[in-house]
Amino acid sequence: MQFGLGIFVIVVLMLLNFSGGLAPEASSATAFESRQGTNSVAGITYSNSRNQDVVSRSVSGNTARNQAQESPREVVNDFRLPSVETLPARNIETRTALLRGEVDLRDYKRGTAFFVYGYNETKVQALAKDSSALSHNSNQINDEARVIVTDLNTRGEESYQRSVGNLVEDLDYSYLLCVEFTALSNDKEIVCGETKSFSTNPSFSANNNFSTPRISSGRVINVTDSSADLTSRLDMMDGKEGTAFVVYGESRDMVSEVSTFDSYRDVDEDDEDLQKIRLGRALFGQSNFTITLKDLDNDRLHYFRMCVEYDGERDGLVCERTNSFTTDSRDRSDKPAVSTSQAQTSSRSVTLSGDLRMRDFIDGYAFFVYGTDLELVKGVDDANSFGRIRQQLDRLQKVAVDADADGNQSYQIKVRDLEDSGIYHYQLCVQYVDQDQNNREVFVIGCGGVRSFANI
């Protein structure tokens, strides 16, 4: 009887265990895992689109572990772009106005705030988008589009206002505020506000005086044998609209006569005696010009003057005084030619020789370089001048042969005291005066080909 009861109890316990009725350890484990999943945040996902808030969400521990095993989530920093607002202009007068705007850098630390303004809306908007906009300032280009910096160290939220002057009365202007900042890619980016506009007040004159446009005396720079650069500044004053141009030529009378004409179209070109180049039309306010005159005859006296045809309350044409310059007699594009000849060796010495043609250059400084180090011999032209070449025993030596080389010359020298055996390299070179990219006079070294000889 007791034996049968024991078997019954064992069977009941087995059935309960199989159905999950008695599983304290399993129940505890499940509850522990549930608490862990509820109280832990598996990960944070940042929005990939700009100007959206960061989004975070919690998932269960099991789900998080499964996601981590299948596809790990990438954490991406999402910075909001700066916000820029262009505000309406205030204090508008005939020649001045107060530009206003606000900047919020949001998640970026610092930037540079600037206004772009002018009477040509298309060029104003194009300049605002230009990555080199900050290289322009209010003294460059012309009134069609200008840049004026308001803050080189913009931080957080800032309000700006900037007074601009020398405007043209009774004219429509466009403007907008922008900020340049360094993006996460380390590239410079620009964000701008909406383009707004204003009109200056019409001028009023009690005595009906009229000021004609003013042209500053042009400067002549970068004169060569066939070209020259002219610079000038124009202020339209009371002229409402202008066409600026330059006339030049070898005839002083024809250049001077242009001031008696009525318009740009009336000027007829006449080969070397008179030429014209239009610098701009529909110009208002102030403009700066730099123009290159090309295809000039060398060693000639050339005359020039800047002029402007203007419309408005009065029409007319005005020119600055007649100026002149002389082109160079030398063609600097034809550089000196140097050639290195074959060395003549003997038991006690080596004779180096070469030829030099200075062409249109004068006062050359001719010299030989030789040594056992080929790279040092080849690199002497990088020194720019004879005095900067550093001698290094047998590796590199220099010997001057002519301190005033002109025309065509041939040179030779005898070299002794060489190493008992070895390979030597040499070349003939010349130092002369040329112009750099800014047309400043600098020393330049030109060399013939490198040759070698064996001292055995």
Steps between C-alpha positions, in 0.01 A plus 500: 500500500776739597698392198204582269450841668863584444475422131191722476680796658795460267272498193316815619826684556623407154179627338519832690862547403424427136213755488710781664296510815809467719808681351621759754849532350363548147245756621764699682724505194218624278410778740868608521532515123177698476621758753831533320323554166266763643757706687779511236516709179646296218623794280442853360432576136567853363297638214686500169311803370613853585297738719318215680512429871693201634273192541560234770302185580526201736476140395509179699830348598446191282403713199799728552739207520349345188530832310858545616587155371321544166573868405679736744350849503724794405489809720501812278527856629226711341588873512229748411594756238526865611188709461531840329227763464533818292298782657354805321739791444455813708615866495488513119629827355611613155849347539490292821298216656519279810510125419379263772485128573524221756714186523456188716796262463308226684734199541805669346748689717605798288476659156541820301195718431486730197255696286492489119332794330479677164265615228533182290295235682632212288862587577421560868356151534786344301763672715325384817532138385861540389744313725747787455246767597697612805803578284297793363450817699316827464792659313513245220314431176206742467159586642325220313593261785716562807588315821529666838607289801320569829646241742807276464412302813127434502381284793157375602218742424594846374318801353681718246453835338740675264476839336605512134578821315590642160174364362330640192186701561169379363630147428383152601745295713498134603670361809518195727683388814722190489722301735801288408584209731710183507287190438563153646695417183738791582382675182384861509126535444278807465138539612309815405170657589230604256587773248331831576496835322462873558501817289706804584324836518505725192741792524374857532704804395383852571748659256486228232876436507626189322826315571654321203663157546856498636783281375821473698832514316584153380823329607714294265648178641655179370639658183669251265613519141146424372252567782413722797240504778297815564305568820233761559211589729160634392234682704183565302397782738167643364521301177226243513652242267841476337709317239868503595778440247870560436659634182867457419743517212820650364331822382464756778268719289255219427490384863448856627226573245269232650383743772323703228281205398144441619502123555709182508364404156643816345858381565643336186811284544804558278765226530789594733392866517173445686326203666212480748388245762165518680536441875133482596156636430188581703733599785385679813691624804868415528707251300866396488662381179816318397541444129786338306603656170646233271673470163693824546815581304816482708710807580216738409329791676130424552227745610179415684207645693192366681157633397135453594182569306218586743122540496250640750390852580775603259676303227860524392848350477794582724863375497795522732814675381718332236781288648785303344746214550781339300512127432815307579757465225569139601289191453507334842326191365818409311712365788880454485616176335781297662671186369766283666773349280683169536786502750861455384697285743877465544724333753516806727185706429156515338383783273132598531338716232165634391317769299265779614255716303350778712248596228303807625639477853811683618754495783503125553724327757645185336649212700572127497394252770647151534520219756443135580142547628271503197196632692694794640632592155154475344337702777709818488232690307275473806744728687384791276838674528871416481561626854251257653664188357678316784821314405558157657857388427507239220120466502444851356724788390427823310731719288397843360619577144322830409337765720357704211383263229325651196427372153652165398796359692703178528678397820744236620691428821761246611419306816775337709528340844225248434466170686729227369204311356131565469214626282454878480201698371506861375306772317529861389249740660412870494336725758290786356228744604142413401148571629289275723122448477451836675732668250765573762863468398665185637815294439454186290748224413492322164727204423601283207469124501692299762798302363728250672862383478704230672818596680704181486 
